[in-house]
Amino acid sequence: MATITGKITINNVWACTFASDPSVSDGTVAPTGSFGSVNDGTGLWVKIGAGDTAWTIIPSVIAGIMSIAGSLKLTTVGTGLFIKQGTNATAGLATLIGGTLVVSTNKVTTLTGIKLTGQGGNILNLGSYSVTARVDGTSFTIASSNILDTNTVYWEFTEPA
């Protein structure tokens, strides 16, 4: 590993990685398009161009909750939101038996918004879906308006901020 003192210029763009919050002692302002970065283990913090004084985080793998002040926009076609399904998940698939099913998950609360979307299958017995019961931290019940409904329902949670 090499240590370089001073500025690095690559194709007329000033670039540098700092061990901590840098201070520019010689009064030089980073030109537009330049960047500096600090990786503190929670993510890559950057200052970008034209004397930017505010650090912005580009998250790496973060355990827990990531808060975003503002809207989340996916601006590239083909990108999307991916939710891991499995035990104690916040989304999943449930196949109804006799028009109903209890879904076990410790993530459900009285404030949880639960979206239900039928996935087709037996359209002759298709009904409309609702949540008819919930037990905080344990389970919720999906019911169809048709007691013969044996279709698969996708469910997904949202929580109030």
Secondary structure, DSSP 8 states (H G I E B T S, - for coil): -----S-EEETTEEEEE-SSS---TT-----TT-EEEEE-SSEEEEEESTT--S-EEEE-S-SS----SS-----STT-------STT-SEEEEE-BTTEEEEE-TT--TT-EEEEEE--S-GGG---EEEEEEETTTEEEEEESSTT---EEEEEEE---
